[in-house]
Each structure stands twice: as C-alpha cells, then as structure tokens.
Amino acid sequence: MDPHRGRGAQENPVNRFEALSFETDDDAWIDDDPRPLKTTFLRDDSQSILNRNNAEDLSFDFSVNPYRGCEHGCSYCYARTYHEYLGFSAGLDFESKIVVKADAPVLLEKELGRRKTSPGMIAMSGVTDCYQPVERKLEITRRCLEVMARFRQPVGLITKNALVARDVDYLGELARHGAACVFLSITTLDPKLARILEPRASSPRARLDAMRALADAGVPVGPSAAPMIPGLNDHELPAILTACKEAGATFGRYSMVRLPGAVAGIFEQWLDRHFPDRKEKILNRIRAAQGGALNNTTPRERMRGSGEAAGQLRALHHATCRRLGLATRPPELNTAAFRRVLPGQGELF
C-alpha cells in the first residue's frame, strides 16, 4: 500500500538546485504516522501575471498561471521540474505545497487595461492546472475569466478538472465573440487506471460530462489526449477521440509523454508500484519514441516524438480524427473583438 495514499509521488527527490538535502536514517526508529499528507497553500505576491511564451512549438502568446504546483498528482507531469525553481522538490512537494496567486485577477485587469489591443492568445494552464481542487473555494481562475470576458480577451484553457463547467457563463460569453476554446485533458477512459495515474483529478466520465456541458453552451471544446504513454494508454487514443466526439468535441489533439529531470525517477517509481512487470517495456518504448532518451527538448519533436512507433501513433490520430470529423487543431481565436475597459467604467472608445 502507498504510504501517501492519493498522491502520485511517494517521496521528495533531491532538488537539483539545492546544495543541501535531508536524508533519513534507515535504521532510525520512526513511528508510523497514519495521517495523510496534507496540502499547504502558500501566497505568491508576484506583481505581474502575463508570462510571454517564447517556445516556437506552442501556439499561444502569453500564459496565466493562477497556481504553481498541482494536487492532481500525475506522476508523469513535466511541470514538476518547475517547482524546483521555488526551492521545493519535484516529488511530494509539487503535489502538497501549492503556491497561490491570489491577486491574479486584479493584476490581469491592470495589465489588459494598459493595452489598446489584445496581447494575443492567452493560455490558462500553460504550466500547472488552473482548476486546482482549491479553486472551488478560491475562485481565482473564475475571476480571471470574468476579467477576460469583459475585455473579450481570447483565451485557450486546458484542464483535467470537470470544475471548468462551472464557468460556462464566462466561457460562453467569450465564445460568442470567437474568443475561447477549452481542452479537457483525457488520458484514459479506464477509471481504475485514471485513479492511479491522476489520483486527484476528475474521473474520465466527469470530464466527458463537462465537455458536453461546454459544447451545449457553444464553447469550442475537444480533448487533449496527453500524454500518450507507449505500452500503457496509447492503445486508447481512438476510443478517447470517439467518446469525446460523442460528448460534443469538434477538435482533438494528443502528445507523447516526456520525462524531464526528476520526473523520470518519479515515473519509474510509479511504475515499480503499479506495473512492475511492464516497467522496462514501457520505458523502452518511451525511449524509442523520444530519440533514445526519456526526455526530448527538440521543439515540435518533443510533443509528438520521433521514430516508427511515434509515426504510427501520429497516423492513427489523423486517421481517427478524419473518420470522426474532428479537426486536428483548435479554432483560431479572434483578437478583433478585444475592448479596453477600466474598473467601474464602460468601454473606452
């Protein structure tokens, strides 16, 4: 049994940026603590919220990340390494020490209010999921979307949390101006696999229900089947796309798993716990799809992989989308409807 039930990682690997680390003595007498690891929330007092995208293989101009760290606990998450820049570990710290940008809506309003035209497309969840479980209480993402709806600021959103359907009012308003689209990240339709692969994310069924609610409200929506893990869930890609089409999806995409830095070790330990008999097969297939390594930093190639197996998955995705009538990319969002507004005032002409 996992000592930290409901968590993707089970330990804190050493932070590569820290000169000192703490180790426990295996011979020491340590009382078992039956209490689950609790999440702590830390305030981030950043004075800016728009982060410019410089990656040539990402299609947004800026990102807004209301939270850093992610309780969903996906062992494969590439964003775990970003927690190391904060002095934390990419392991349990990433899942249990969540940094909260409480002022994000105010900062966003100020930054958009200084502009006469849209800064381009903004992505939410460019790093970690903007619908953390605590979002239900804090509503930081919802208030950011309220700001964007007033400004008619184009936003593309990706999440594993069905809570996104709560904000169908603001997303629907943006969609009426061609300024919103949503990706529901769906890696598997198997609830048992989802429970251990993404322990604190919404169930696959709940995500499909959220997709249907958004589609019914006129919000362009589709799956991000990401990541596809060779030998584990890649065989589900056609079924995922089919289920999403039935739920109202109009587009779909996927990406290949990549395991940067400490993420590789965390994922390997996850395989040891849950799929020890398939561990080497899965790792070898990842290497075959990522140029012989567990990670790939080459722009464009890192998302789709390379080699024969990666090419077959790419062909399968395109063939399935063609058969279902799904676009292989989201609609281009409209920046022309952007309007500059100030708090308490109407549109500035």
N, C-alpha and C positions, 0 to 999 in steps of 0.2 A: 504494500500500500504506500502511496506517495505521502511523505511526511507533511508536505504542504498541499493538501487537497485543494483542487480548484485552481491550481497555478500551473502554468506551462513549464517554467523552470523550477528546479528544486534546490538550487544553490546560487551563490553570488560568485561568479568567476572574477579573478583579479582584474581591476581596471587597468588597461594598458597605459594610461596616462599618469597613474599614481605610483610614486616611488615606494610607498609603504603599503602593506596589506596585513590583514589579521588572519591568523590560522588557528584552528582549534587543535588541541592535543587529543589524538585518537584514544589515548589511554586514560584521559581525564574522566572523572565521574560527573556526568551531566544528567540531571533529572529530566525526564521526558516532559515536554510541555504540550498538553493536549489542546491548547487554544490555537485556533487557526491564525495564520499570519494576517494581521490587519493592515488595511491600506491607510496610509497617511497622505494628507494633501498639503502641499507647500505653495505659498503665494509667489508668483512671478511678477515683479514690478517693472517689467520691460516698458520702455517709453515709445515703442513702435510695434506695429503688428503686421505690416505688409512685408513679406520676405520675397525678394526677387529671385526668380528661377533662372539659373544660368546653364542648366542641362539641356543639351540640344535634342535629346530624345524624349523630353516631357513637353506636353502641348499647352501648358499654362504659363502665364506671365508672372504671377505672384501667388503666394500661398498665405493662408491664415491658419494658424495652429493654436486654438484656444487652450490646448492641454499638451503637456510633454510627459512621456511615459504612457503606458496603456494597460488597463486592468484586464483586457480581453485575454491576455496570456498566451498568445500564439508563439510557440517555440521557434518558429522559422522567421519571425519578423525582422526584416533588415533594419528597422528603425531602432532596435535595441542598442545599437552601437552609439546612437546619438546621446543616450543617457550617460555615457562615459564622459562626454564633454562637460557634464554638470558635476562630475566627481562621484557619480554613482556607478553601480555595476550594471552590466547589460542583462544580468540574470533576474533574481527576485526583486531587486531594487526597481527595475524597469516596470514591473507589474504592481508594486506595492508603494512606491513613492511617486505620486502623481503631482506634477507641477501645474498649477492653475493660473491662467492669465485672466484674472477677474475683471480687469479693465479693458479687455479686448474690444467689446462693443463701442466704448467711448473713444478708444484710440482709432478704431476703424472709421467712426463717424468723422473724427477730426481729419484723418488723412484723406478720405474721399472728399470732404468739404473743401479741401485746399485745391482740388482739381477741377478744371473746366470740362475735361473729357475723361472717359473711363481709362483707368490704367491698363486695361486689357482684361483677359480672363483671370479670375481668382479661383484657386483650388482650395477647398477645405478638406483637411486630412492629407495634406501634402506629405506629412511625416506620420504623426500618430492620429488615431481616430478621433474626430471631433465630437462623436457621440459616446463619450465615456459613460459608464453607468451613473456616475455622479451628475452628469448633465441633466438627468431627470429632475434633480433638485436645483442645480445652479442656473440652468438655462442660459449659459454663456453663448453657446452656438445659436440658440434660438434668437437671442438678442442681436447677434451679428447678422443673422438672416433678415431680421426686421430692418436693420440699417441698410442692407443691400437692396431690400425691396423698395425702400423709399428712394434710394438713389438709382434704382434699376440697374444695379451693378451686376454684370454677368458672373455667375459662379457655377463651378462644377464641383460636385460633392461626392465623396466615396466613404462608405461606412459598412461595418458589419452589424450595426445595431438597428433593429426594427424601430427604434425610437424616432428615426428620421420621419416616419409617417405622421408624427405629432405636428410637424412643422409644414404640413401640406398647404396651409394657408399662405405663408410667405413664399414657399417654393412655387405654388400655383400662380401667385401674382407675378413673380419673376418670369415664369414660363409663358405667360400671356404676352410678354414682350420679347420672347425668344432668348431669355437671359438666364436659364437654369437647366441643368441636367443632373441626374443622380445615378451613380453606380452603387449597386448593392454588391458587396464582396461576398461571393459564394464559392467556397472551395470544394464542398461536398454536399450531397443530398442525404447522406447516411447520418442519422442523428447520433449514433454511437461513436462514429469517427469524429464528428464535429465536437462532441463533448470532451474528447481528449486532445483534439487538435487545436481548438479555440475555446478553452474551458469556460470563459465568462462572456462570450459573445452570444447574440441571439441565435436561436435554433434555425436551421435551414428553412423550416416551414414558416417561422415568424418573418424571416427575411423575404420570402416569396409573398407573404401576405402584405408586407409593407410595399413591395414592388407593385402589387396590384392596386393598392390604395393610391399610390403616386400616379400610376398610369391612368386610373379613373379620373384623377383631378387634372389631367392634361400635362403632367410633368414628364418630359422625356426621360426614360429610365431603362437601365439594362444591367446585366451582370458584369462584374469583373471577376472572372474565374481565376483568382490569383491567391497564392501561387499554385501552379500545377507542379506536383512533386512526382517525378517519374517512379513508377513502381508502387505508388501509394494511392494517388487520386486522379492521375492523368486520364485513366480509362473512363472517368465520369464526365469528361468535357461535353460530349454530345447530349447526355441526359440533362446536365445542368442548363445548357443552352435551350433545350426543348422545354424544360419546366419553366424557365424564365419567359420564353415566348408565350406560353400559355398564361403567364401572370401579367402579360401586357408589355413586355420588353420590346423595344424597337431596335436595339443595337446590343452588341456584346463584344467583350474583349477578354483576353487571358494574358498571363505572363508566367514565365518559367521561374522556379524557385532559385534563389541565390543566397548564399550564406556567408556574409562578410564578417571578418574578425571573430569576436567571441560568439557570434550567433552559431557558427559551425559546431563548436563544442556543446552549446546548449541543445542544439537539434540532435546531435549524436547521442547525448544522454537521454533525450526524449525517446529516441528510437530504442535505446537499451531498455527502457522501462516498458515500452508498449509494443514494439515489434522487433525483439532481439533476433528472431530468425530471419527477418528480412532486411536487417540493418545494412549489411555490406552490399546487398543487391541494390538497395535504394541509393546509397551513397555513390556507388559506382555508376549508376545511371545518371545521377546529377552531374558527376564529373564528365561523363561522356557528352552531356548536353551543354556543358559550360567550359568547353575547351580544355578539359583535363583537370580542372580545379573545382572546388565547391563554390567559388565566387567568380564573378566576371565583372569587370569595371568598364568594358568597352561599350561606349554609347550605342544604343539601339540593339546591339547583340545581347547585352545583359538581360534585356526584358524577354527576348524570345529564345535565347540560346543559339547554339550552332551545332552542326553535325547532322547525321542522318535521323536520329530519333527526334531532335528538335524540329527538323524539317517536316517529318511526318505529322507531328502534333500541329504545326502551323497549317499544313494542308488540310488536316481534319477539321480544324477550326473554321477555315474559309469555306470548306465544302458544306459543313453543317449550317453555317450562317446563310449560305446561299440557298440551301434546301428549305430553311425555315423562313426566309425572307427578312433576316436580320442584317442590319448594316454592321460592318466590322469596326466602325468608329462612331463616336457620339456626334450629334449635330453641332455645327459651328455656331457658337453663341453670338448674339447680336450686341454690339457695343454702342450702336447708334441711339438707342433709347435712353442712355445714361443721362441723368439730370443732376445738376448740383443743387443741393438743398442744405439749409442750415437748421440747427435745432430750433424748434418752435416756429419756423418760418416755412413758407411755401417754396415753390421752385423759383430760382433766380434766373430771370430771363436776360 
